[in-house]
């Protein structure tokens, strides 16, 4: 039996989505169809590629090597398609981008404008928490990963393309809403709401607390910026936000930004890829687009 690109694509989906069921949903196939493709690959090599322990799928050493080769093959074919389309004068192919949760407030705008310029490019956008995003980065799942807090233990290339500000908002009726030049020490008794451990926003907040020797009163941990915004609007406490994530709330006057000494804190966004990764012509065009249009 000869290997097929469909089998390799299916196996990649199983690895990247963590199982047969998730891969089947992503590929719009039935679970048996995906299982058959994986079984045919295992029969071809005479080795197990996946192991199911409990309810979790684990990739074997042979599976890891096949995934690496499949990924490289997929990238080479995408690059070839993009290079041919460039020769033909029309950029075609697929662009895969992933970003932390805050990027949902600005990244779709960049991708939308890029798609208007290159309508034949198929775009995939994955918005996720920092932990899952780092895993995707290490597994080379995407062309580019957009984040603000760069990982320290992963060899990467990171290109800054956007500046942002971190601010602390409150409802308009908050006692501090109209006060000027507030010191951070005045916030020591205020209740604070944090993102989950490992979140980039939480890392920034904890750095600020340590730098200013604050031991804030943490009253809540939530898993998304949207949930935290609603909690802040409801008066449960304070939190740090990217200013770009507050556009609607500021316009509607649901929140106002506190005038705090040392704020706003400058904040940068980066387009990140593994060191040594060769970008496809489409990904290269998008990176240049980000750098030119931010």
C-alpha positions as CSV (number, residue, x, y, z in Angstrom):
1,X,0.0,0.0,0.0
2,X,1.3,3.5,-0.9
3,X,0.9,6.3,1.5
4,X,-1.5,9.1,0.6
5,X,-1.6,12.7,1.4
6,X,-5.1,12.2,2.8
7,X,-3.8,9.7,5.3
8,X,-1.0,12.0,6.4
9,X,-3.4,14.9,6.8
10,X,-5.8,12.8,8.8
11,X,-3.0,11.6,11.1
12,X,-1.8,15.1,11.6
13,X,-5.3,16.1,12.6
14,X,-5.5,13.3,15.2
15,X,-2.2,14.4,16.8
16,X,-3.0,18.1,16.7
17,X,-6.5,17.8,18.1
18,X,-5.7,15.1,20.6
19,X,-7.8,12.2,19.4
20,X,-9.9,10.5,16.8
21,X,-13.2,12.2,17.7
22,X,-11.8,15.7,17.7
23,X,-10.0,15.1,14.4
24,X,-13.1,13.7,12.8
25,X,-15.1,16.8,13.8
26,X,-12.4,19.1,12.5
27,X,-12.1,17.2,9.2
28,X,-15.9,16.7,8.9
29,X,-15.5,12.9,8.7
30,X,-16.9,10.1,10.7
31,X,-14.9,8.5,13.5
32,X,-14.6,5.2,11.7
33,X,-13.3,6.9,8.6
34,X,-10.5,8.5,10.6
35,X,-9.7,5.3,12.5
36,X,-9.4,3.4,9.2
37,X,-6.9,5.9,7.9
38,X,-4.7,5.6,11.1
39,X,-5.0,1.8,11.0
40,X,-3.8,1.7,7.4
41,X,-0.8,3.8,8.3
42,X,0.0,1.4,11.2
43,X,-0.4,-1.6,8.9
44,X,1.9,0.0,6.4
45,X,4.7,0.5,9.0
46,X,3.9,-2.5,11.1
47,X,4.1,-0.4,14.3
48,X,1.6,1.3,16.5
49,X,1.4,5.1,15.9
50,X,-1.0,5.9,18.7
51,X,-1.7,4.4,22.1
52,X,-4.9,4.9,24.1
53,X,-4.3,4.9,27.9
54,X,-7.5,5.5,29.8
55,X,-9.4,8.0,27.7
56,X,-6.3,9.9,26.5
57,X,-4.5,9.3,23.2
58,X,-0.7,9.2,23.3
59,X,1.6,9.4,20.3
60,X,4.3,6.7,20.1
61,X,7.9,7.3,19.0
62,X,7.1,6.1,15.5
63,X,4.1,8.3,15.5
64,X,6.2,11.3,16.5
65,X,8.5,10.7,13.6
66,X,5.7,10.2,11.1
67,X,4.0,13.4,12.4
68,X,7.2,15.4,11.9
69,X,7.6,14.1,8.3
70,X,3.9,14.7,7.6
71,X,4.1,18.2,8.9
72,X,7.2,18.9,6.8
73,X,5.6,17.4,3.7
74,X,2.4,19.5,4.3
75,X,4.5,22.7,4.6
76,X,6.5,21.9,1.5
77,X,3.4,21.3,-0.6
78,X,1.8,24.6,0.7
79,X,5.0,26.5,-0.2
80,X,5.0,24.9,-3.6
81,X,1.4,25.9,-4.2
82,X,2.0,29.4,-3.0
83,X,5.2,29.7,-5.2
84,X,3.3,28.5,-8.3
85,X,0.5,30.9,-7.6
86,X,2.9,33.8,-7.3
87,X,4.4,32.8,-10.6
88,X,0.9,32.9,-12.0
89,X,0.4,36.3,-10.4
90,X,-2.2,35.2,-7.9
91,X,-1.4,34.3,-4.3
92,X,-3.2,31.0,-3.4
93,X,-2.9,28.6,-0.5
94,X,-3.5,28.3,3.2
95,X,-2.5,30.6,6.1
96,X,-2.7,29.2,9.6
97,X,-2.5,31.7,12.5
98,X,-3.0,31.2,16.2
99,X,-3.3,33.9,19.0
100,X,-3.9,34.2,22.7
101,X,-7.4,35.2,23.7
102,X,-6.8,39.0,23.7
103,X,-5.9,38.9,20.0
104,X,-9.6,38.3,19.1
105,X,-10.0,42.1,19.6
106,X,-7.6,43.0,16.8
107,X,-6.3,40.0,14.8
108,X,-9.5,39.4,12.8
109,X,-9.2,42.9,11.5
110,X,-5.7,42.3,10.1
111,X,-6.7,38.9,8.7
112,X,-9.8,40.4,7.1
113,X,-7.8,43.2,5.3
114,X,-5.2,40.6,4.2
115,X,-7.9,38.4,2.8
116,X,-9.4,41.4,0.9
117,X,-6.0,41.8,-0.7
118,X,-5.5,38.1,-1.3
119,X,-9.0,36.6,-1.7
120,X,-7.7,33.2,-2.9
121,X,-5.8,32.6,0.4
122,X,-7.7,30.2,2.8
123,X,-7.2,31.5,6.4
124,X,-7.4,29.5,9.6
125,X,-7.4,31.4,12.9
126,X,-7.2,29.6,16.3
127,X,-7.8,31.6,19.4
128,X,-6.7,29.9,22.6
129,X,-5.2,30.3,26.1
130,X,-1.5,30.7,26.5
131,X,-0.9,27.1,27.6
132,X,-2.5,25.5,24.5
133,X,-0.8,28.1,22.3
134,X,2.6,27.3,23.6
135,X,1.9,23.6,22.9
136,X,0.8,24.5,19.3
137,X,4.0,26.6,18.9
138,X,6.3,23.8,20.0
139,X,4.4,21.3,17.8
140,X,4.8,23.7,14.8
141,X,1.0,23.6,14.2
142,X,0.7,27.1,12.7
143,X,2.5,29.5,10.4
144,X,2.6,32.2,13.0
145,X,1.6,32.5,16.6
146,X,0.6,36.0,18.0
147,X,1.4,36.6,21.7
148,X,2.7,39.3,24.0
149,X,4.6,37.4,26.7
150,X,7.3,35.5,24.9
151,X,8.3,32.0,26.2
152,X,11.7,31.7,27.8
153,X,12.4,28.0,27.2
154,X,11.5,27.7,23.5
155,X,13.9,28.7,20.7
156,X,11.9,31.2,18.7
157,X,12.0,34.1,16.3
158,X,9.7,36.9,17.5
159,X,9.0,40.1,15.4
160,X,7.2,43.0,17.1
161,X,4.4,44.4,15.0
162,X,2.0,46.2,17.3
163,X,2.2,48.4,20.4
164,X,-0.5,48.3,23.0
165,X,-1.2,49.7,26.5
166,X,-2.2,47.9,29.7
167,X,-4.7,49.8,31.8
168,X,-7.0,49.3,34.9
169,X,-10.6,50.2,34.2
170,X,-13.5,50.6,36.7
171,X,-17.2,51.4,36.4
172,X,-18.1,55.1,36.2
173,X,-19.6,55.0,39.8
174,X,-16.4,53.5,41.4
175,X,-15.0,55.7,44.2
176,X,-11.7,56.1,42.3
177,X,-13.2,56.7,38.9
178,X,-12.6,60.5,39.0
179,X,-9.5,60.6,41.1
180,X,-6.3,61.8,39.6
181,X,-2.7,60.5,39.9
182,X,-3.6,57.4,42.0
183,X,-0.7,55.5,43.5
184,X,-0.6,51.7,43.3
185,X,-0.4,51.6,47.1
186,X,-3.9,53.1,47.1
187,X,-5.1,49.9,45.4
188,X,-3.7,47.5,48.0
189,X,-7.1,47.0,49.7
190,X,-9.1,46.8,46.4
191,X,-10.3,43.4,45.3
192,X,-8.6,42.0,42.2
193,X,-9.7,39.5,39.6
194,X,-7.1,37.4,37.8
195,X,-6.9,35.2,34.8
196,X,-6.1,31.6,35.2
197,X,-2.4,30.6,36.1
198,X,-0.2,30.7,33.1
199,X,-2.1,33.5,31.4
200,X,0.0,36.2,29.8
201,X,-2.1,38.9,31.4
202,X,-1.8,37.3,34.8
203,X,2.0,37.2,34.4
204,X,2.0,40.9,33.8
205,X,-0.2,41.6,36.8
206,X,2.0,39.5,39.1
207,X,5.1,41.2,37.8
208,X,3.5,44.6,38.7
209,X,2.6,43.3,42.1
210,X,6.1,42.1,42.8
211,X,7.7,45.2,41.5
212,X,5.6,47.4,43.7
213,X,5.7,45.0,46.7
214,X,1.9,44.7,46.7
215,X,0.0,41.8,48.1
216,X,-3.4,42.3,46.5
217,X,-6.7,40.8,47.7
218,X,-7.6,38.2,45.1
219,X,-11.3,37.6,45.1
220,X,-11.8,35.7,41.8
221,X,-10.1,33.8,39.0
222,X,-11.7,33.6,35.6
223,X,-10.7,31.9,32.4
224,X,-11.4,34.6,29.8
225,X,-11.0,38.4,29.4
226,X,-14.7,38.7,28.5
227,X,-15.8,37.1,31.8
228,X,-13.4,39.3,33.8
229,X,-14.7,42.4,32.0
230,X,-18.3,41.6,33.0
231,X,-17.1,41.0,36.6
232,X,-15.4,44.4,36.6
233,X,-18.5,46.1,35.2
234,X,-20.5,44.4,37.9
235,X,-18.2,45.9,40.5
236,X,-16.6,42.7,41.8
237,X,-13.1,44.1,41.5
238,X,-10.2,45.4,39.4
239,X,-8.1,43.8,36.8
240,X,-5.5,44.7,34.1
241,X,-6.6,44.8,30.5
242,X,-5.1,45.5,27.1
243,X,-6.6,48.9,26.1
244,X,-7.5,47.5,22.7
245,X,-9.8,45.0,24.4
246,X,-11.8,47.8,26.0
247,X,-12.9,49.8,22.9
248,X,-16.5,49.0,23.1
249,X,-16.9,49.3,26.9
250,X,-15.2,52.7,26.8
251,X,-17.3,54.0,23.9
252,X,-20.5,52.8,25.7
253,X,-19.2,54.3,29.0
254,X,-19.5,51.1,30.8
255,X,-16.0,51.5,32.1
256,X,-13.5,54.3,32.6
257,X,-9.7,54.0,32.8
258,X,-8.1,54.9,36.2
259,X,-5.5,57.6,36.3
260,X,-2.8,55.6,38.0
261,X,0.9,56.5,38.5
262,X,3.1,54.4,36.2
263,X,0.1,53.6,33.9
264,X,-0.5,52.9,31.1
265,X,2.1,50.2,30.9
266,X,3.5,49.8,27.4
267,X,2.8,46.4,25.9
268,X,3.9,44.8,22.6
269,X,2.5,42.1,20.4
270,X,4.8,39.7,18.5
271,X,4.5,37.4,15.5
272,X,6.3,34.3,16.7
273,X,7.6,31.1,15.0
274,X,10.0,28.4,15.9
275,X,13.7,29.2,15.2
276,X,14.7,27.6,11.9
277,X,11.1,27.4,10.6
278,X,10.9,28.3,6.9
279,X,7.9,30.5,6.3
280,X,5.7,29.8,3.2
281,X,5.4,32.6,0.7
282,X,1.8,33.3,2.1
283,X,3.0,33.4,5.7
284,X,5.9,35.7,4.6
285,X,3.5,38.0,2.8
286,X,1.2,38.1,5.9
287,X,4.2,38.9,8.2
288,X,5.2,41.7,5.9
289,X,1.6,42.9,5.9
290,X,1.5,43.0,9.8
291,X,4.8,44.9,9.9
292,X,3.5,47.4,7.3
293,X,0.0,47.9,8.6
294,X,0.2,47.9,12.3
